[in-house]
Amino acid sequence: MVSSPPVRGLPWVSDALLLAVAAVWGTSYGVMKTALAFHPVLGLLALRFGLTFVLLLPALRGLRGVPAALRWRIAGLGGLLLAVFLCESYGVLHTQAARAAFLISLCVVFTPLVEWALLRRRPAGREWAAVAVSLLGAALLAGDAAGGFGLGDALVLGAALLRALMVCCTRRVLAPDAGAAVPPALAVTAVQSGVVAVGCAVLATLQGPWPALPSPSGEPLFWACLAWLVGACTLFAFFAQNAGLQRSTPTRVALLMGSEPAFGALFAVAVLGEPVGPRAWTGGALIVAAALLATVRGMPGRGGAPVVRPAGSSRS
């Protein structure tokens, strides 16, 4: 399969999809927390990504004609995703939610640095400005949290760094080079889901016997949460993210996805009834502003695939 040239009208669609992903993932913390009241972390992750893999089995046909080396690299992306979810899930269990939200948002700071190191694309001044605004908004949204830097903080910080690494590695694997086979985003999502499901299942088995699943009739809330996590937070979200990475730069994607904490605050107020003060709303507004700044003309990724420049080259 030969990659097709990028369509100029699609980057705007990708931006809208990525913002929708941020909104969906903003709900995932509350939904995941609700589901974890019925089932442990590893079992829930295995179910979530196992069901996703089964639903996406037909998409694996898109890997026909893809070289074996590229298939292994895609599987490696699944390994990175597994590491992200393990660090993030267990980190949140051992730290305050406010601290976790701030540390996870550092992904938007790590991404330009990782992209510069791996892809040799020097971040533009506007990108650094958007990163700074996003980081300030995340700090305000997180608020003040007491306590020192502990194990949970280290795990969440590791998850943020792994997120940045995964975004850049995904861009490297899926970049549409002339004459090269480009795997469909759904096929990549299927492989990633399979790797995460198998990894979590193996780890859960090593821990001991699996706990019984909640009854569909007795605990419908658990299954409703699982359906949302599979359909919206996994199937749609990772497909849209992978599709967006084929037409944009990792830093641009990270900034758009950086609006996730603001949407999470809206979900917490509207659905979970959690109080959010003026400081947090100000932070959320800054994060959304940073995401909008990432979509204005002149940012890398507009009009198709970005130009990857050597580290020492100048930028217009």
C-alpha positions in Angstrom: 0.0 0.0 0.0 1.5 3.4 -1.0 0.7 6.4 1.0 -1.5 9.0 -0.6 -0.6 12.7 -0.6 -2.0 14.8 2.3 -5.3 16.6 1.7 -5.1 20.3 2.6 -8.6 20.5 4.0 -8.1 17.7 6.5 -5.8 19.4 9.1 -8.8 21.4 10.4 -10.8 18.2 10.7 -7.9 16.6 12.6 -7.8 19.6 15.0 -11.5 19.3 15.7 -11.2 15.5 16.2 -8.2 15.9 18.6 -10.1 18.5 20.7 -13.0 16.0 20.8 -10.6 13.4 22.0 -9.4 15.8 24.8 -13.1 16.2 25.8 -13.7 12.5 25.9 -10.5 11.8 27.8 -11.5 14.6 30.2 -14.3 12.3 31.3 -12.2 9.2 31.5 -10.7 9.9 35.0 -14.2 10.1 36.6 -15.5 7.1 34.6 -12.4 5.0 35.4 -12.6 5.9 39.1 -16.2 4.7 39.1 -15.4 1.5 37.4 -12.4 0.8 39.7 -14.9 0.6 42.6 -16.1 -2.7 41.1 -12.9 -4.2 39.5 -9.1 -3.8 40.0 -6.8 -1.8 37.7 -5.1 -4.6 35.7 -8.4 -6.5 35.1 -10.2 -3.4 34.0 -7.4 -2.4 31.6 -7.3 -5.9 30.2 -11.1 -5.8 29.6 -11.0 -2.4 28.1 -8.3 -3.0 25.6 -9.2 -6.7 25.0 -12.7 -5.7 23.9 -11.2 -2.9 21.8 -8.9 -5.4 20.1 -11.8 -7.8 19.4 -13.9 -5.1 17.8 -11.0 -4.0 15.7 -9.9 -7.4 14.4 -11.2 -6.7 10.9 -8.9 -3.6 10.7 -5.9 -5.9 10.9 -6.3 -6.5 7.2 -4.9 -3.1 6.7 -1.5 -4.5 7.7 -1.3 -6.6 4.6 1.7 -5.5 2.6 3.2 -3.7 5.6 6.8 -4.9 6.1 7.5 -7.1 9.1 9.9 -4.6 10.6 7.2 -1.9 10.6 4.8 -4.3 12.2 7.2 -4.9 15.1 7.6 -1.1 15.5 3.8 -0.8 15.7 3.8 -3.5 18.4 6.5 -1.5 20.2 4.1 1.5 20.2 1.7 -0.8 22.0 4.4 -1.5 24.6 4.8 2.2 25.2 1.0 2.6 25.6 1.0 -0.2 28.1 3.7 1.5 30.1 1.8 4.8 30.0 -1.4 3.3 31.4 0.4 1.3 34.1 2.3 4.4 35.3 -0.7 6.6 35.1 -3.2 4.3 36.7 -0.9 3.2 39.6 0.4 6.7 40.0 -3.0 8.2 40.5 -3.7 5.6 43.3 -0.7 6.9 45.2 -1.0 10.7 44.8 -3.6 13.4 44.9 -5.7 14.0 41.8 -4.6 17.7 41.6 -0.9 16.7 41.6 -1.6 14.0 39.0 -3.4 16.4 36.7 -0.5 18.9 36.8 2.2 16.2 36.3 0.4 14.5 33.4 0.0 17.9 31.7 3.8 18.2 31.7 3.6 16.0 28.6 3.1 19.2 26.6 6.5 20.5 27.9 8.3 17.2 27.3 7.0 16.7 23.8 8.9 19.5 22.0 12.1 18.4 23.7 11.6 14.7 22.8 10.5 15.7 19.2 13.7 17.8 18.8 15.8 14.9 20.0 14.1 12.2 18.0 12.8 13.9 14.9 15.2 16.8 14.6 12.5 19.4 14.3 13.2 22.5 16.3 10.1 23.9 18.0 8.9 27.2 16.7 8.5 30.3 19.0 4.7 30.1 18.8 4.8 26.5 20.0 7.0 27.4 23.0 4.5 30.2 23.8 1.6 27.8 23.6 3.5 25.4 25.8 4.1 28.1 28.4 0.5 29.1 28.5 -0.7 25.5 28.7 1.7 24.8 31.6 0.6 27.9 33.5 -3.0 26.9 33.0 -2.4 23.4 34.2 -0.7 24.7 37.4 -3.7 26.9 38.1 -6.1 24.1 37.4 -4.3 21.7 39.6 -4.3 24.2 42.5 -2.2 23.8 45.7 -1.6 20.3 46.9 0.1 19.5 50.2 2.7 16.9 50.7 6.1 16.1 49.3 7.2 14.3 46.1 6.4 10.7 46.5 6.2 7.4 44.5 2.8 8.3 43.0 4.2 11.6 41.7 7.2 9.9 40.2 4.9 7.4 38.4 2.7 10.1 37.0 5.7 12.1 35.9 7.0 9.0 34.2 3.7 8.6 32.4 3.9 12.2 31.1 7.3 11.6 29.7 6.2 8.3 28.2 3.2 10.0 26.6 5.6 12.5 24.9 7.8 9.7 23.8 4.9 7.7 22.4 3.5 10.6 20.5 6.9 11.2 18.8 7.5 7.6 18.1 4.0 7.2 16.6 4.8 10.2 14.3 8.0 8.5 13.3 6.4 5.2 12.5 3.3 6.7 10.7 5.0 9.5 8.9 3.9 9.2 5.2 7.2 9.0 3.3 7.0 8.9 -0.5 6.6 5.4 -1.8 6.5 3.8 1.7 3.6 1.7 3.1 1.6 3.6 5.7 -0.5 1.4 8.0 -4.1 2.6 8.6 -4.7 4.3 11.9 -7.4 1.7 12.9 -4.9 -1.1 12.3 -2.3 0.6 14.5 -5.0 1.1 17.2 -5.9 -2.6 17.0 -2.3 -3.7 17.5 -1.7 -1.3 20.3 -4.9 -2.5 22.1 -3.9 -6.1 21.7 -0.5 -5.5 23.2 -2.0 -3.6 26.2 -4.6 -6.2 26.8 -2.1 -9.1 26.7 0.3 -7.2 28.9 -2.3 -6.4 31.5 -3.7 -10.0 31.4 -0.2 -11.5 32.0 0.5 -9.1 34.9 -2.9 -9.8 36.4 -2.3 -13.5 36.2 1.1 -13.2 37.8 -0.6 -11.4 40.7 -2.9 -14.4 41.4 -6.5 -15.5 40.6 -8.6 -13.0 38.7 -11.5 -11.5 40.7 -15.0 -12.3 39.5 -16.5 -9.9 37.0 -19.5 -7.8 38.2 -22.8 -9.1 37.1 -24.3 -7.2 34.1 -27.7 -7.2 35.8 -26.5 -6.5 39.3 -23.9 -3.8 38.5 -25.1 -2.1 35.2 -23.0 1.1 36.1 -19.8 -0.9 35.8 -20.7 -2.1 32.3 -21.9 1.3 31.2 -18.5 2.7 32.3 -16.7 0.0 30.5 -18.7 0.6 27.3 -17.8 4.3 27.4 -14.1 3.5 28.1 -14.0 1.1 25.1 -16.2 3.0 22.6 -15.3 6.6 23.3 -12.1 6.7 25.3 -10.3 4.0 23.4 -11.8 3.2 19.9 -12.6 6.8 18.9 -9.8 8.5 20.9 -6.8 6.5 19.8 -8.0 6.3 16.2 -8.4 10.1 16.1 -5.0 10.6 17.7 -3.2 8.2 15.4 -5.0 9.8 12.4 -4.1 13.3 13.6 -0.4 12.3 14.0 -0.3 11.4 10.3 -1.1 15.0 9.4 0.4 17.1 12.2 3.5 17.4 14.4 3.7 15.8 17.8 3.9 19.1 19.6 0.8 20.4 17.9 -1.1 17.3 18.8 0.1 17.5 22.4 -1.0 21.1 22.7 -4.5 20.3 21.3 -4.7 17.3 23.7 -3.5 19.6 26.5 -7.1 20.9 26.8 -8.0 17.6 28.4 -7.8 19.0 32.1 -10.2 21.8 31.2 -12.8 19.4 29.9 -12.1 17.2 32.9 -13.1 20.1 35.2 -16.3 20.6 33.2 -17.1 17.0 33.6 -16.3 17.0 37.3 -18.7 20.0 37.9 -21.5 18.9 35.6 -21.6 15.1 36.4 -19.6 14.4 39.5 -20.7 17.5 41.4 -17.1 18.4 42.4 -16.5 22.1 43.3 -14.1 24.0 41.0 -13.1 27.5 42.1 -12.2 30.6 40.1 -8.5 29.8 40.1 -9.1 26.4 38.4 -11.5 27.9 35.9 -8.8 30.5 35.0 -6.4 27.7 34.5 -8.8 25.8 32.3 -9.4 28.9 30.2 -5.6 29.3 29.7 -5.3 25.6 28.6 -8.1 26.0 26.1 -6.4 29.2 24.8 -3.2 27.3 24.3 -5.0 24.6 22.4 -6.6 27.3 20.2 -3.2 29.0 19.7 -1.9 25.6 18.3 -4.5 25.8 15.5 -3.8 29.3 14.1 -2.1 29.7 10.8 1.7 29.5 10.9 1.9 26.6 13.2 3.8 23.5 11.9 1.5 20.9 10.5 -0.8 23.3 8.7 -1.6 22.1 5.2 -0.3 18.6 5.4 2.8 16.8 6.8 5.3 19.0 8.6 8.7 19.7 7.2 11.3 18.0 9.5 14.4 20.1 9.6 17.9 19.3 10.9 18.5 20.6 14.4 20.9 23.3 13.3 18.8 24.7 10.4 16.9 28.0 10.6 13.2 28.4 10.6 11.2 31.1 8.8 
